[in-house]
Every structure is written in structure tokens, then in C-alpha cells.
Amino acid sequence: MMLLLPILVSAVLVFLVSGFLHMATPWHHGDFKQVPNEDTLADALRPVLPPPGDYLIPAPPGGRAEARATGFAEKYRRGPVMMFTVLPPGETAMTRPLALWFVYTLVVSALAALVAGPVVPHYPPALLHLTLNAAFLAYAAALWQQTIWFRRSWVTTLKSTLDALLYAVITGFVFLWLWPR
């Protein structure tokens, strides 16, 4: 309960700073490229669009024998090769993603508190080190998996990793400031 204030304040500050970075600066404006002939592609996809979810074209079949039988390697060579996410059509409401992002910032701050909690009473200088590193790992670690396995842009991942470092610094210093003495 005593750590509720640093958890809440760090989560709110990270939430506000991330909103500023994404909406008030050009930092992330180039993260997604526009498809050439977007209207033509959208019109062609609309009649065959799958339900919301993550997809791969061509999708690998169950096993190696099945892959050979279906000509998977040839489909892959011929292209197109795509990974994509289909979102539900309609409004671009940000309420749900923003609420989930705020819950995530709370969880990251709570985890940072859990990491530091048992150590800090015995060794207070570890507070900043533990909370900053725990928050950085939570905000940044999975980004690299997306780039390694799913070929997400290295530039986008590097920018998001720098964001994560900023969020971690905020979290660490808020804990340093508000940690119960």
C-alpha cells in the first residue's frame, strides 16, 4: 500500500509522456508506410478480407510433407509475402487502447516495485537501479522479438526502445522521489 503513490505517479507520467511523443511530436509519424495505390488495394481486399486477427501469406501448412504437397516454397518465392493484422472496420476510437496502455503502465510500475521492494530496505542505493532496469525490460524487451522474427522495421524498434528508456528513467526517478522512507 505504501508503494501505491510511486506506482500511480510513475504510470500517469509515462502515460502522459508517451501520449506527447506519439501525438505532439513527429517522432513516430513515419513508423508505418503508406501502401502505393492504397484505394485500389483496399477495394481488392474488401470482398475477401478475413475477420480481425493476425495473418501470414503464404501461411505454412501443418508439416513438411504437407508444405511440399501444397507448393508452399514456390508460393513463398513467387510472393507476395506478408504478415498483417486485420482490425475491425469502423471508428478509430482510441478509448480502449489508451485504457489498456494505462493499465499496462500500472502493471509495469507495480512490477518495478515488486522487484525493488525486497532489496531496497537492506540496500537503498539499489532503488533507482532496480526500478529503472525492471521498467526498461518491461517496456523494451519484446520489441526486439518483433523485429527479429517478424521483420518489423529496425528504425521503429530503435525509436520505441528509446521511448522505453525514457519511460524507465521516469519510473526510476519517480520511485526514487516517492519511495517511502
C-alpha positions as CSV (number, residue, x, y, z in Angstrom):
1,M,0.0,0.0,0.0
2,M,2.9,2.4,0.8
3,L,4.1,2.0,-2.8
4,L,0.8,2.9,-4.4
5,L,1.8,6.5,-4.8
6,P,5.0,5.9,-6.7
7,I,3.3,3.2,-8.8
8,L,0.4,5.5,-9.7
9,V,2.5,8.7,-10.3
10,S,5.1,6.9,-12.5
11,A,2.3,5.2,-14.5
12,V,0.5,8.5,-15.0
13,L,3.7,10.3,-16.1
14,V,4.7,7.5,-18.5
15,F,1.2,7.6,-19.9
16,L,1.3,11.4,-20.5
17,V,4.8,11.4,-21.9
18,S,4.0,8.5,-24.3
19,G,0.9,10.4,-25.5
20,F,3.1,13.5,-26.0
21,L,5.7,11.5,-28.0
22,H,3.1,9.9,-30.2
23,M,0.6,12.8,-30.8
24,A,2.5,16.1,-30.4
25,T,5.9,15.2,-32.0
26,P,6.8,13.8,-35.4
27,W,8.9,11.1,-33.6
28,H,6.7,8.2,-34.6
29,H,4.9,9.6,-37.7
30,G,7.0,7.5,-40.1
31,D,6.6,4.2,-38.3
32,F,4.1,2.9,-40.8
33,K,4.4,3.4,-44.6
34,Q,1.6,4.1,-46.8
35,V,0.8,1.4,-49.4
36,P,1.1,2.6,-53.0
37,N,-2.4,2.6,-54.7
38,E,-4.0,2.2,-51.2
39,D,-7.5,2.7,-52.5
40,T,-7.1,0.1,-55.2
41,L,-5.6,-2.4,-52.8
42,A,-8.4,-1.8,-50.2
43,D,-11.1,-2.2,-52.9
44,A,-9.5,-5.5,-54.0
45,L,-9.2,-6.8,-50.4
46,R,-12.6,-5.8,-49.1
47,P,-14.5,-8.8,-50.7
48,V,-12.0,-11.3,-49.3
49,L,-11.0,-9.7,-46.1
50,P,-10.7,-12.2,-43.2
51,P,-12.1,-11.5,-39.8
52,P,-9.9,-9.4,-37.4
53,G,-6.7,-11.2,-36.4
54,D,-3.1,-11.8,-37.3
55,Y,-2.3,-13.4,-40.7
56,L,0.6,-14.6,-42.8
57,I,0.6,-15.0,-46.6
58,P,1.5,-17.6,-47.6
59,A,0.7,-19.4,-44.4
60,P,2.8,-22.5,-43.8
61,P,0.8,-25.7,-43.7
62,G,1.0,-28.2,-40.8
63,G,4.1,-30.2,-41.6
64,R,7.0,-30.6,-44.1
65,A,5.2,-33.2,-46.2
66,E,2.2,-31.0,-46.4
67,A,4.3,-28.0,-47.3
68,R,5.8,-29.9,-50.2
69,A,2.4,-31.1,-51.4
70,T,0.9,-27.6,-51.3
71,G,3.9,-25.9,-53.1
72,F,4.5,-23.6,-50.1
73,A,8.1,-22.9,-51.0
74,E,7.0,-21.9,-54.6
75,K,4.2,-19.6,-53.2
76,Y,6.8,-18.0,-50.9
77,R,9.3,-17.4,-53.7
78,R,6.5,-16.0,-56.0
79,G,5.2,-13.7,-53.3
80,P,3.6,-11.6,-52.1
81,V,4.9,-12.5,-48.6
82,M,3.1,-10.6,-45.9
83,M,2.4,-10.5,-42.2
84,F,-0.6,-8.3,-41.3
85,T,-3.2,-7.6,-38.7
86,V,-6.8,-7.0,-39.6
87,L,-8.6,-4.6,-37.3
88,P,-12.3,-4.3,-37.1
89,P,-13.6,-1.7,-39.5
90,G,-15.4,1.4,-38.3
91,E,-14.5,4.2,-35.9
92,T,-10.9,4.7,-34.9
93,A,-11.8,5.1,-31.2
94,M,-8.7,5.3,-29.0
95,T,-10.5,4.7,-25.7
96,R,-9.9,1.0,-25.4
97,P,-6.2,1.1,-26.5
98,L,-5.5,4.1,-24.2
99,A,-7.2,2.4,-21.3
100,L,-5.2,-0.8,-21.9
101,W,-2.0,1.2,-22.2
102,F,-2.6,2.9,-18.9
103,V,-3.3,-0.5,-17.2
104,Y,0.0,-1.7,-18.7
105,T,1.9,1.3,-17.3
106,L,0.4,0.5,-13.9
107,V,1.4,-3.1,-14.2
108,V,5.0,-2.2,-15.2
109,S,5.3,0.2,-12.3
110,A,3.9,-2.4,-9.9
111,L,6.4,-5.0,-11.2
112,A,9.2,-2.5,-10.7
113,A,8.0,-2.0,-7.1
114,L,7.9,-5.8,-6.7
115,V,11.5,-6.2,-8.0
116,A,12.8,-3.4,-5.7
117,G,10.7,-4.0,-2.7
118,P,12.6,-6.8,-1.0
119,V,16.1,-5.4,-1.7
120,V,15.7,-1.6,-1.0
121,P,15.1,-1.9,2.8
122,H,18.5,-3.6,3.0
123,Y,20.3,-1.7,0.3
124,P,18.6,1.7,-0.5
125,P,21.1,2.7,-3.3
126,A,19.7,-0.2,-5.4
127,L,16.3,1.5,-5.7
128,L,17.0,3.5,-8.9
129,H,19.0,0.7,-10.5
130,L,16.3,-1.9,-9.9
131,T,13.2,0.1,-10.8
132,L,14.7,1.7,-13.9
133,N,16.0,-1.6,-15.2
134,A,12.8,-3.5,-14.4
135,A,10.7,-0.9,-16.2
136,F,13.1,-0.8,-19.2
137,L,12.9,-4.5,-19.6
138,A,9.1,-4.4,-19.4
139,Y,8.8,-1.6,-21.9
140,A,11.5,-2.7,-24.4
141,A,12.4,-6.3,-24.3
142,A,9.6,-7.7,-26.5
143,L,10.1,-5.1,-29.2
144,W,13.2,-6.8,-30.4
145,Q,11.5,-10.1,-30.8
146,Q,9.0,-8.5,-33.3
147,T,12.0,-7.2,-35.3
148,I,14.0,-10.4,-35.2
149,W,11.2,-12.8,-36.1
150,F,8.6,-10.7,-37.9
151,R,10.9,-8.2,-39.7
152,R,9.4,-5.1,-38.1
153,S,11.5,-2.0,-39.0
154,W,14.8,-1.7,-37.1
155,V,14.3,2.1,-37.1
156,T,10.8,1.8,-35.5
157,T,12.2,-0.7,-32.9
158,L,15.1,1.6,-32.1
159,K,12.8,4.6,-31.6
160,S,10.5,2.5,-29.4
161,T,13.5,1.3,-27.4
162,L,14.5,4.9,-26.8
163,D,10.9,5.6,-25.7
164,A,11.2,2.7,-23.3
165,L,14.4,4.1,-21.9
166,L,12.7,7.4,-21.3
167,Y,9.7,5.7,-19.6
168,A,12.2,3.7,-17.5
169,V,14.0,6.8,-16.4
170,I,10.7,8.4,-15.4
171,T,9.7,5.3,-13.5
172,G,13.1,5.0,-11.7
173,F,13.2,8.6,-10.7
174,V,9.6,8.8,-9.5
175,F,10.3,5.7,-7.3
176,L,13.5,7.4,-6.0
177,W,11.5,10.6,-5.2
178,L,8.4,8.9,-3.7
179,W,9.7,5.7,-2.2
180,P,8.6,5.6,1.5
181,R,11.5,6.3,3.9
